């Protein structure tokens, strides 16, 4: 035992205040050294009180180690996109280690960081923590029973593509509608890789010089025509660029009003004041002026479209291509885009 005068007195022990003069008094009375058996608060000074306040009565000097508070152990929680390994960790390679309320909260943080490959979740100093990791392996037993290690599930490998788990593309300009196959981000189906929201975006707000304005109901109707025509013509755009070029051409040609997709020379008065176009054999009509979304023009092109019109004779009745109650104009425009077996003049 060290002498009473050679130890440092404590003013608190385990968060509880100690009388700052008690140790000095007990020492001067020799109580910590063994003389006297004064009982304070129900405890013997030498055997109970002094060891908890003054370092003079502990064999070898110093204070007894407090009984550690058991640490809570996290339960391995199943989290979508991750595999979990209890009592394990990958040392180092931390991105950040914030205080976290749950393993799911750390997973959400990891999902937002493209560099995060894994994370651990553990208890320390009265708080739960989670460390996002830029490297997921190797992992090994941590020797810590209150730690779980979560590794991102590797997405399937597809030749020619890189993948990113738990991520998706969101187009804020269209409310998410950026898919070209399999349905739009706006929750609608698509045609040929074109989503309904994208189709609406092309035509909404357009008008022609004669007072025609595209309404939402009109755009909805023509979306139905486009869907039907695309299915009949087996149209599938190869990529977003092709779709953009097709609809860019439509935007340039159709004249600003979906329900009257005819040349302005006819649209102004609804009489044929257009230049005389070529005639088809067996037809006396010379009004093969532009009609439909891509303004199909000239008799050979009308004739070349006949196989794709579902039986409608647009040579004898060229006005059918501008009929706003059916999809023939859209069929002709798609046919002009896809087919090479007619004379494009």
HELIX and SHEET records of a PDB file:
HELIX    1   1 UNK A    4  UNK A    6  5                                   3    
HELIX    2   2 UNK A   22  UNK A   28  1                                   7    
HELIX    3   3 UNK A   45  UNK A   49  3                                   5    
HELIX    4   4 UNK A   50  UNK A   53  1                                   4    
HELIX    5   5 UNK A  103  UNK A  111  1                                   9    
HELIX    6   6 UNK A  196  UNK A  203  1                                   8    
HELIX    7   7 UNK A  216  UNK A  233  1                                  18    
HELIX    8   8 UNK A  240  UNK A  253  1                                  14    
HELIX    9   9 UNK A  264  UNK A  267  1                                   4    
HELIX   10  10 UNK A  299  UNK A  304  1                                   6    
HELIX   11  11 UNK A  306  UNK A  308  5                                   3    
HELIX   12  12 UNK A  318  UNK A  322  5                                   5    
HELIX   13  13 UNK A  328  UNK A  338  1                                  11    
SHEET    1   A 2 UNK A  12  UNK A  13  0                                        
SHEET    2   A 2 UNK A  16  UNK A  17 -1                                        
SHEET    1   B 2 UNK A  39  UNK A  40  0                                        
SHEET    2   B 2 UNK A  43  UNK A  44 -1                                        
SHEET    1   C 5 UNK A  82  UNK A  86  0                                        
SHEET    2   C 5 UNK A 147  UNK A 152 -1                                        
SHEET    3   C 5 UNK A 118  UNK A 124 -1                                        
SHEET    4   C 5 UNK A 127  UNK A 133 -1                                        
SHEET    5   C 5 UNK A  94  UNK A  99 -1                                        
SHEET    1   D 2 UNK A  88  UNK A  89  0                                        
SHEET    2   D 2 UNK A 140  UNK A 141 -1                                        
SHEET    1   E 2 UNK A 190  UNK A 191  0                                        
SHEET    2   E 2 UNK A 194  UNK A 195 -1                                        
END                                                                             
